[in-house]
């Protein structure tokens, strides 16, 4: 199953760091998401572009996860050569993960 | 509640005026004309904006502030005339310039008597140079930067705007005030507070974090049919918040396009943050992790559970630095085998650029539709009718950047067949580096001018 089937996301940047928050559509999927969408799996999914660590934080009441991807954009600000140097499109990419 | 005299018989409302300096103006006018909001907050800065504005001012001393300051003041002139309040970071790197333009605009719009407030200060360049602070991300001290150093501005908290609102100013502008701090000042004034406790600062900072999102709360960046469908994307409106002492409601005008749901608001809460347990601004250390969201009515989301701890001792400043040149060159390749021919161009270009390798710090070659957004992460499609390639390089010198443009994008006939539509651009690359700075090193002054 693709993550897109059960969750939605939003992404952005701070310098060379990207963050992606992910929320399940249904509260019932929260435990499953929490167990399966680990920082290790996200790191592996982005392995070829993210050079640093991936941290994961939780919103227990909103039922959401926030991933912080370090070294995600090939440099900060105009040093980044990426078309989307602000990581806005990452929110759609992570939803393509198989979980 | 002991509300400000500006707010009449209802919970105070603060609307989003803009989320960045290129934002659409119509939704702000819609809010201003509605009579539903008491304050409008205009975020006119991104992280790199102060550096860009400083360079504009260096070139043209009368520039360096938001060139739309006067236009926006006039566009919400009716609202200002009825006592509505505007707070905004219009000053950028030239607060006196923005103040003068606002005064002129008010007079020409028939708003004589309007009190315009300006917060000056926040430049910490000399202070940081005297200390010769270390910039770990650049691996040097600030004194080593020489001509590359452009500016350094501290993120300023709510105090200056609070002072200006207390003096009766209703069009309040500043430079690098922290985005959320504009909302903190508006809340302080609206709620008639006499002291900014950490819990109050958390409530108001969350309001600012929301308002700063603009249309991303009303459904912008959200639609993903058929999973997520947003009605009225064409005229997407801006949100406003309704304040209580311990909670806030996020909503929009009924006629405005889009939607405000727990989902759109949750996306905003998690936008561009790190650890939600510690959202740091000059005013507060806010814990957002235990926030709860409910939907008491259609297009209304209520938030509670944010917690404030005392503000950080140190402020944060951004140092703007010249970082060489960036070259971007593109071209299109069409017909059968176009992906292979684009890859052949990459091989040719990489070979031709070898003499410049010492001055090319970073280089990438991508094909639109295949690798520009996510690099090598996606699988390559078997065949396409056409592709557009894109080479981008970060260079130490303008000469190297020019070589990238010439070899990649500007010549038609020294490359494989079927290549057209070349385009190339060189821009001066800028970067910003964050450094901590003592509060005592940051001085601000407030000034009120009657138009």
Interface residues (C-beta under 8 A of the other chain):
Chain A: X4 X8 X9 X10 X12 X13 X14 X15 X17 X19 X21 X23 X25 X45 X46 X48 X49 X55 X57 X58 X59 X60 X61 X62 X64 X66 X68 X74 X75 X76 X77 X78 X79 X81 X82 X83 X84 X88 X89 X91 X92 X93 X95
Chain B: X47 X48 X137 X216 X221 X222 X224 X227 X228 X263 X266 X267 X268 X269 X270 X271 X272 X273 X274 X275 X276 X277 X288 X289 X290 X291 X292 X293 X305 X323 X326 X362 X363 X364 X366 X372 X373 X374 X375 X376 X377 X390 X392 X393 X394 X427 X429 X430 X431 X432 X434
